[in-house]
């Protein structure tokens, strides 16, 4: 199948599919005229890439797991697990930072509410 059909079947834009190739996440063959050619396995691979991206993983981290996606073995699955655990730790840290920022903002909002309430009473 050509890039347009893969795009239609996966919902990924042609631009995204070309980007996935540039990042080493997806490998196509080329027709004699130079067009990208994909097979049904690529549909599943793109879906997996999209799932990892939706989970907040970077393409660089996903690229580290490509060997496990291509030819799974215990060793490659362990490497993929290490990458996923690292990403989970990174996401947890980001969530904690965002939670702290929201709490600080909530405090500032409350300070501003109190000021406005006191200002309204004085006016």
N, C-alpha and C positions, 0 to 999 in steps of 0.2 A: 504494500500500500504506500501511497505517497504521503507527504507531510500534511496535506489538506485533509485526507481521510483520517489520519491519526488524530489530528486536531479535532475533527468532528466527533470522533468516537470517544475522546477523552475529555473534551471541554477545555483542553489546554490550547492557548493560542499558538500559532505557527512561530511567533517570536519566542515564546516560552520554550517550545521544543528545540529551536535552534540554540537557545541559551543553555538548556540542559545538556546538549551535545558539547557546547564550548566548555562546560564545567566538568565534563567527563561522566555525567550521570546517565547518558543515553548514547548508544552507538548505532549509527545507521550504515547501510551499505549504499553504494551509489550506482545508479543506472549508467549505461554508456554515455548518456547525454549529461550526466553529472547530477541528476535529481536524487534526492534522498529517498531511500526505500526502507520501509519498516515491515515487520511481520506482527502477527497477533500477540506474541510475547511482549512487544513494546507497549501494547495497550495496558497490560498489567503493570509493567515497569513504570509507566507514566503515572498510573493511579497510585502506586507506592510512593513515588517521588512527591506527588501532591499531598499525600497523607503526612509524610515527614515534614514538608513545608508548612502544612496547616498546624502541625504540632510545635511549630516555632523553631525548627531546626534550620541551620544555614545550609546552603548548597555545598559548602566546603566540608561540613560534617557528614552530609549525605554521601558525598564522594568517597569518604573513608569507608563507607559501608557497601560500596558498589561490588567489591569482590564477593561479599556474602550474598548479595542479590543475584550475582551472575552464576556462581557455583558454590552453594552453601556447603560448609563443612563445620565441624565442631569448632575448630580454631577460628575460622572466619566469623562464626556466630558469636564467639566470645569477644572478638574484636568489635563487632557491631554492638554488642551489649555494653562494652566499655564506652563507646562513643555515645550511645543513648543515655547511659547513666551520667556522663559528663554533661550532656545537654540538659538533662533533668535538673542537675545541680545548678547549672547556669540559669535556667528558667526560675527555679525556686528563689535564687538570689535576686533576680530581677523582680519577681512578685513581692518579695519582702521589702525591697527598696521602694516599689510603687505603693505598697501599703503604708509604709512610714511616711512617704510624701503626702498621701491622702490624709493621714492622721494629722500631719502638720498643717495642711491646708484647712482641715476641719477646725482646728484650734484657731487659726487666723480668722476664719469666717465667724466663729463664736465671739472672738475679741471685737470684730467689726460690728457684729449685731449688738453687743453690749454698748459699744460707743454710740451707735446710732440711737439705741433706746435711751441712753442718758442724755444725748444731745436733744432729742425730741422732748424730753421732760423739761429741760432747761429753757427751751424756746418758748 
